[in-house]
Structures are given as C-alpha cells and as structure tokens.
C-alpha cells in the first residue's frame, strides 16, 4: 500500500512539474547572464562616471540644473565616441525611417541633442531662454537653422507651396522682430542702440533654392577678379564690383540664367532683412560656410556692409550715445535706430590660409569705401571636409585652376595646389591670435579717431571656444588701453577682472555656441565688467525634424570646434558638476 501511495505521489509531482511556471534551465541561465551583464555594465558606467568626475575641478559657478548636466553628460559622452559621431547622420536616417522605431529615436534626440544645442522650435518660444541669459549678463545671437532640401526645392518652383528658402527669409525677419521686441521690453536705456545684445545670424545657402548657384558665382569670381599685389590666397578677397554680374540677365561662364535670377532674389531678400534690422536696431551676422561658397558669401557680405554700415561723409561721425536725442520723443527714438554701426557683420575663418591678408584687405577696403567693418572672427569648422574635397579634386587630374564642381566629383573650386585651410590646429590657433592683434589695433585706432561718442568704424565678435585665445584677447585689450584690470572679490575669492568702457563694449563681444563651452562663457562673464553684456550665446531655433541636419553636423563639428579632446572635456566638466550637486544634496 505504501508503495502504491509513493507511486501516486510521484506521478502527481511529475504532472505538477509539467504545468509549473518556473522557467526552463536555459532561460534561468539567460536571466543570470542578463543580471550579471547589467551589474557589470552598471559598474563600468559608474566607474567611468567617477573617473570623469574626479579628473577635473568643477567650475566655481554654474547655473545649469542637475537635469541639464545629466543631459550634457549623455550628449558629450556620445560625442566622445568618434566613429559613432561620424556615422550619426546615416544611423539617424535609417532609424527615423524605420516604422515603430522613428518615434522612439525622435523622443531620445529631442530630450538630448535638441535641447542641448537648440534654443527652441520658434523665435517666440526662445523668449524665456533670452530672459534667462540676460539675467546672467549674456546676450544672444539668433539663428534659424532650417536647411533647404534641394530635391524638394526643385519640385516647389512651379507649385503654390511656399519654398523652404522663402520660409527661411520670413522666419529670419520674424526673429529680428522678436529680438527687437525683447530689447524694447527692457529698461528705457536699452531702447535705440545702447545695450542691444540680441542679434540675428543668416546662412546664405539656406536662402536659395539651390546652393549650387553660390558655388557657380564663387567659381565666376575666382576666375574673373583682378589680381592683387600682394596676392590673397583662395578663396580670395572681395571687390566692390563682385556683384555687377547680377545686372546681367544672360548666362555667362559658370553662371546660368537661373543662377543669376536666384542670386538677384537672394540679394533682394537680404536687403529686405537688413532694412528691417536697421529699422528695429538689430545687428545681422552672415555665417561663413565651405570655401567653395565663400567668394560669393564675401561678395554679398561686403555689398551689404557698404550699403547698411555707411559712415557719415566728410569724416563726421554722428553721436551714437546722445540719450537726449532719442529719449525725448518716439520719433527721435526711432531715428536713433539708424545709428547702429556696424549693422552687418561678415564671418572671417582663421583656418583659411588667406588670413590675415584677407582681413587686412577688408580693413583697408572699408576705410576707402567709407563703411564700418563688422567682423565675426572664428576658427572654422569644416577642415576635414575641405581637405578631403581638395584631395579629391587634385586626384581627378585637372590642371590647377581649370577644374570645377561641374567636371569633378569634388566640390572644391580652389585653383591653388595647396588646400585652402591650414593643415594643423596650431597653425590655425596662431592665425587666430594674429588676427586678434590686428583687430584690437584697429579698435584702438577707431576709438581714438572717433572719441568716446563717435560712430564706431569697426565692430568685432570674437567667436571662440578656446580658453587661451580668450585670455589673449583680454590681455590685448588691457595692453592697448581698451580695458582696465580691477581687483575685486567674487564669491569670497579675490579675482582680477577687466573693466571695459562702454565705447569699447559697443565694438566688441565674445561668443560661444549654445550648449557648448558653458564653463568658458561663465568665466568670461565673471572676468569682464561692462555696462552691457559683452558675452553672447549663438542660439539656433527651429522644429526638430527641420533642424536634424544641423544637429548631425553639430555633433560632427564638435570635434573641430572644441579641438582635440574637447567633447571629453565637456563630458568631464558635466560629471564633476553632477557630483558636486549630488554631494550638496546629501550633505546636511
């Protein structure tokens, strides 16, 4: 009987095992592997974070929240992986086009890269950011960063749908109005010219249905400009007659009738933008692009400067800081807006081998033609593309000066056997500092020539993420008597600051890209004293889907903009600040 009972119990146990929910052995092994892998990954990430946080001293002051810092750590952690960054555009194209995955990827990109590098989806949406920046003594340089898809643009020519490049023009004018309204809403001293630190940037390739028209104009100018003595290397330097070709209605050389039509429209759109900017007292910055676009961009930029930066004749400089002339009545206040000088700024890239000869020529041209020169000095972010394009053009076997993008797979149009850009970062850094010296000399001469209240004949925007260059600029300002060192206490720490008088502050500004080099931006705010902000953040805006090309390029260009190890440095700074804030939360 006992044997039968045990046998029945055994059968019941076997049946129970058959219907048991316990996982089979192979799944239990997989679960253990996943748990161990997760623990190992967490340990590795924790160790990497601790290493990052302990490898650098956190900035003494930083206004970012903990969530902002975590986002920056994720973004720059990704940007530190060079192969992933280079492949990012292709990967994102594939993921966004995959059903069910695109929405998840879009949410991730929005929460990370978009919020890190883009101020808002619209100009009005960025108003809280503008107010936040101004509360920290920082200005803003607005930029609508939507780019034209040339395939779509080609199909829009004969449809009622508004072309993308025309929408860019409208959004740029809207951003000018938003910038002016923001400044008008501040205290009365900032109406008119004084203290306006919300400006607008434009990108010419986004204002054409096909950017090839700019390349064709650049090719035309490269082959028709009169030689200079001493010569200026490619992409050359502008001449007052550069845009005379637009008076023609027939094709000539590299330019087709369609090119000429589109370029005329571009010029008219830029005049419309600058006219509105002049009416509202908002400065306009023309971004630099690849060397094959640059001769044409320079031509448009200097034509606009000559038209909108014109100085009073007979060397008479009208007063730009005569408060009583505009504060007494609305009409007088409106007339003060036309005193914004320089109104238009052109970008100069220090990594181009034509510098500083091109800059010296521009200074001389502005003096002869009687207009204020607006200079945005940057290093440049396209060096790998420039070198690759030049090498491809050379390998195609075309004689020097004879090839163009029409006959080669390369976009390069340089007639020189050497690439247009410097081969090393050290050479670019030295060129940047040489240009700084030249420009600060020009500011010193202009201030002494015009006096404290004369209309500025030059304006400089130092766009740089380089700490050494920023220190060099401050030293040069002090050396030339354009700034005074004062010893002050900041957060119970004694520190030297540079006090910049208003007439110098109206001629200079420092700038960094939004979402990048915040430690440097905050340092410059601490190190300078001026009646109005002289540190600016370049703030892009646009809808996520439309700014994806900008975000992809931003991730890739971080390697050039920040220099070797720049993304790693940003990641470590974010980690150090996260650790500092976390310790502050647990310490009573």
WOPE-V756387 format. One record per residue. N is the residue number from 1. RES is the residue in one letter. PHI is phi in whole degrees, -180 to 180 (999 if undefined). Layout:
((N	RES	PHI) (N	RES	PHI))
//
This chain:
((1	X	999) (2	X	-66) (3	X	-68) (4	X	-63) (5	X	-64) (6	X	-63) (7	X	-65) (8	X	-65) (9	X	-62) (10	X	-65) (11	X	-64) (12	X	-64) (13	X	-65) (14	X	-66) (15	X	-63) (16	X	-62) (17	X	-64) (18	X	-66) (19	X	-100) (20	X	-71) (21	X	-89) (22	X	-63) (23	X	-68) (24	X	-62) (25	X	-57) (26	X	-66) (27	X	-75) (28	X	-64) (29	X	-65) (30	X	-64) (31	X	-60) (32	X	-63) (33	X	-64) (34	X	-65) (35	X	-63) (36	X	-65) (37	X	-65) (38	X	-62) (39	X	-64) (40	X	-65) (41	X	-61) (42	X	-60) (43	X	-65) (44	X	-64) (45	X	-64) (46	X	-64) (47	X	-66) (48	X	-63) (49	X	-65) (50	X	-62) (51	X	-63) (52	X	-61) (53	X	-66) (54	X	-94) (55	X	-93) (56	X	-149) (57	X	-81) (58	X	-65) (59	X	-61) (60	X	-63) (61	X	-143) (62	X	-152) (63	X	-92) (64	X	-71) (65	X	-78) (66	X	-61) (67	X	-65) (68	X	-61) (69	X	-70) (70	X	-63) (71	X	-61) (72	X	-61) (73	X	-65) (74	X	-66) (75	X	-63) (76	X	-77) (77	X	-64) (78	X	-67) (79	X	-67) (80	X	-78) (81	X	-95) (82	X	-56) (83	X	-61) (84	X	-67) (85	X	-63) (86	X	-63) (87	X	-89) (88	X	-55) (89	X	-58) (90	X	-67) (91	X	-61) (92	X	-65) (93	X	-59) (94	X	-68) (95	X	-67) (96	X	-65) (97	X	-90) (98	X	-93) (99	X	-57) (100	X	85) (101	X	-99) (102	X	-56) (103	X	-65) (104	X	-67) (105	X	-65) (106	X	-60) (107	X	-63) (108	X	-66) (109	X	-63) (110	X	-64) (111	X	-75) (112	X	-115) (113	X	-65) (114	X	-62) (115	X	-70) (116	X	-76) (117	X	-113) (118	X	-119) (119	X	-72) (120	X	-174) (121	X	-84) (122	X	-133) (123	X	-64) (124	X	-64) (125	X	-65) (126	X	-89) (127	X	-57) (128	X	-59) (129	X	-66) (130	X	-59) (131	X	-64) (132	X	-65) (133	X	-63) (134	X	-66) (135	X	-63) (136	X	-100) (137	X	63) (138	X	-127) (139	X	-97) (140	X	-143) (141	X	-116) (142	X	-71) (143	X	-150) (144	X	-84) (145	X	-101) (146	X	-71) (147	X	-113) (148	X	-82) (149	X	-86) (150	X	-66) (151	X	-69) (152	X	-67) (153	X	-61) (154	X	-63) (155	X	-82) (156	X	-94) (157	X	-59) (158	X	-112) (159	X	-118) (160	X	-82) (161	X	-64) (162	X	-67) (163	X	-62) (164	X	-60) (165	X	-67) (166	X	-76) (167	X	-66) (168	X	-62) (169	X	-62) (170	X	-62) (171	X	-67) (172	X	-66) (173	X	-64) (174	X	-64) (175	X	-69) (176	X	-63) (177	X	-64) (178	X	-63) (179	X	-61) (180	X	-67) (181	X	-62) (182	X	-62) (183	X	-68) (184	X	-63) (185	X	-79) (186	X	-89) (187	X	-66) (188	X	-63) (189	X	-67) (190	X	-95) (191	X	-70) (192	X	73) (193	X	-88) (194	X	-65) (195	X	77) (196	X	-68) (197	X	-129) (198	X	-125) (199	X	-119) (200	X	-134) (201	X	-109) (202	X	-129) (203	X	-120) (204	X	-65) (205	X	-65) (206	X	-85) (207	X	-109) (208	X	-128) (209	X	-67) (210	X	-150) (211	X	-68) (212	X	-61) (213	X	-62) (214	X	-67) (215	X	-63) (216	X	-65) (217	X	-66) (218	X	-62) (219	X	-63) (220	X	-59) (221	X	-67) (222	X	-61) (223	X	-95) (224	X	-119) (225	X	-65) (226	X	-68) (227	X	-65) (228	X	-109) (229	X	-133) (230	X	-71) (231	X	-71) (232	X	-114) (233	X	-63) (234	X	-54) (235	X	-86) (236	X	78) (237	X	-145) (238	X	-70) (239	X	-126) (240	X	-58) (241	X	-94) (242	X	-57) (243	X	-93) (244	X	-63) (245	X	-63) (246	X	-72) (247	X	-77) (248	X	-87) (249	X	-120) (250	X	-117) (251	X	-67) (252	X	-153) (253	X	58) (254	X	-78) (255	X	-95) (256	X	-93) (257	X	-60) (258	X	-65) (259	X	-58) (260	X	-62) (261	X	-61) (262	X	-67) (263	X	-70) (264	X	-63) (265	X	-63) (266	X	-61) (267	X	-62) (268	X	-63) (269	X	-65) (270	X	-66) (271	X	-63) (272	X	-61) (273	X	-63) (274	X	-69) (275	X	-63) (276	X	-65) (277	X	-63) (278	X	-66) (279	X	-63) (280	X	-99) (281	X	71) (282	X	-119) (283	X	-76) (284	X	-120) (285	X	-115) (286	X	-95) (287	X	-70) (288	X	-84) (289	X	-138) (290	X	-66) (291	X	-62) (292	X	-76) (293	X	-97) (294	X	-67) (295	X	-56) (296	X	-70) (297	X	-63) (298	X	-60) (299	X	-63) (300	X	-64) (301	X	-61) (302	X	-73) (303	X	-64) (304	X	-70) (305	X	-64) (306	X	-65) (307	X	-82) (308	X	-107) (309	X	-105) (310	X	-58) (311	X	-91) (312	X	-56) (313	X	-72) (314	X	59) (315	X	61) (316	X	-92) (317	X	-98) (318	X	-68) (319	X	-69) (320	X	-104) (321	X	-127) (322	X	-96) (323	X	-57) (324	X	-64) (325	X	-73) (326	X	-124) (327	X	-79) (328	X	-77) (329	X	-155) (330	X	-58) (331	X	-66) (332	X	-67) (333	X	-64) (334	X	-64) (335	X	-68) (336	X	-72) (337	X	-61) (338	X	-73) (339	X	-93) (340	X	-66) (341	X	-140) (342	X	-73) (343	X	-87) (344	X	-108) (345	X	-118) (346	X	-115) (347	X	-89) (348	X	-117) (349	X	-101) (350	X	-71) (351	X	-81) (352	X	-80) (353	X	-69) (354	X	-73) (355	X	-87) (356	X	-90) (357	X	-60) (358	X	-62) (359	X	-67) (360	X	-62) (361	X	-64) (362	X	-64) (363	X	-61) (364	X	-68) (365	X	-63) (366	X	-63) (367	X	-64) (368	X	-66) (369	X	-88) (370	X	77) (371	X	-131) (372	X	-77) (373	X	-92) (374	X	-102) (375	X	-122) (376	X	-107) (377	X	-96) (378	X	-131) (379	X	-84) (380	X	117) (381	X	-125) (382	X	-116) (383	X	-55) (384	X	-58) (385	X	-66) (386	X	-64) (387	X	-65) (388	X	-66) (389	X	-65) (390	X	-66) (391	X	-64) (392	X	-64) (393	X	-65) (394	X	-66) (395	X	-70) (396	X	-70) (397	X	85) (398	X	-78) (399	X	-61) (400	X	-56) (401	X	86) (402	X	-107) (403	X	-91) (404	X	-150) (405	X	-65) (406	X	-75) (407	X	-113) (408	X	-140) (409	X	-70) (410	X	-85) (411	X	-84) (412	X	-61) (413	X	-122) (414	X	-67) (415	X	-86) (416	X	-88) (417	X	-69) (418	X	-93) (419	X	-63) (420	X	-73) (421	X	-107) (422	X	-63) (423	X	-86) (424	X	-133) (425	X	-69) (426	X	-59) (427	X	-65) (428	X	-66) (429	X	-61) (430	X	-66) (431	X	-65) (432	X	-60) (433	X	-67) (434	X	-63) (435	X	-68) (436	X	-58) (437	X	-60) (438	X	-62) (439	X	-73) (440	X	-70) (441	X	-59) (442	X	-66) (443	X	-63) (444	X	-59) (445	X	-64) (446	X	-68) (447	X	-64) (448	X	-68) (449	X	-73) (450	X	-92) (451	X	79) (452	X	-66) (453	X	-110) (454	X	-80) (455	X	-65) (456	X	-61) (457	X	-97) (458	X	-158) (459	X	-139) (460	X	-126) (461	X	-114) (462	X	-88) (463	X	-88) (464	X	-156) (465	X	-109) (466	X	-101) (467	X	-62) (468	X	-63) (469	X	-64) (470	X	-64) (471	X	-64) (472	X	-63) (473	X	-62) (474	X	-62) (475	X	-63) (476	X	-67) (477	X	-61) (478	X	-67) (479	X	-60) (480	X	-88) (481	X	75) (482	X	-96) (483	X	-155) (484	X	-125) (485	X	-80) (486	X	-126) (487	X	-101) (488	X	-130) (489	X	-97) (490	X	-125) (491	X	52) (492	X	66) (493	X	-120) (494	X	-78) (495	X	-147) (496	X	-82) (497	X	-123) (498	X	-107) (499	X	-87) (500	X	-109) (501	X	-65) (502	X	-59) (503	X	-67) (504	X	-82) (505	X	-61) (506	X	-76) (507	X	-108) (508	X	-134) (509	X	-159) (510	X	-102) (511	X	-149) (512	X	-135) (513	X	-70) (514	X	-62) (515	X	88) (516	X	-130) (517	X	52) (518	X	-64) (519	X	-63) (520	X	-68) (521	X	-59) (522	X	-65) (523	X	-63) (524	X	-65) (525	X	-62) (526	X	-70) (527	X	-83) (528	X	-120) (529	X	-133) (530	X	-150) (531	X	-66) (532	X	-134) (533	X	-56) (534	X	-120) (535	X	-122) (536	X	-124) (537	X	-106) (538	X	-80) (539	X	-111) (540	X	-77) (541	X	-146) (542	X	152) (543	X	-66) (544	X	-54) (545	X	-60) (546	X	-78) (547	X	-99) (548	X	-56) (549	X	-59) (550	X	-65) (551	X	-65) (552	X	-62) (553	X	-68) (554	X	-62) (555	X	-63) (556	X	-70) (557	X	-73) (558	X	-55) (559	X	-64) (560	X	-83) (561	X	-66) (562	X	-88) (563	X	82) (564	X	-60) (565	X	75) (566	X	-65) (567	X	-64) (568	X	-63) (569	X	-65) (570	X	-62) (571	X	-62) (572	X	-67) (573	X	-63) (574	X	-64) (575	X	-63) (576	X	-63) (577	X	-72) (578	X	-62) (579	X	-63) (580	X	-63) (581	X	-69) (582	X	-65) (583	X	-66) (584	X	-66) (585	X	-76) (586	X	-98) (587	X	-82) (588	X	-68))
//
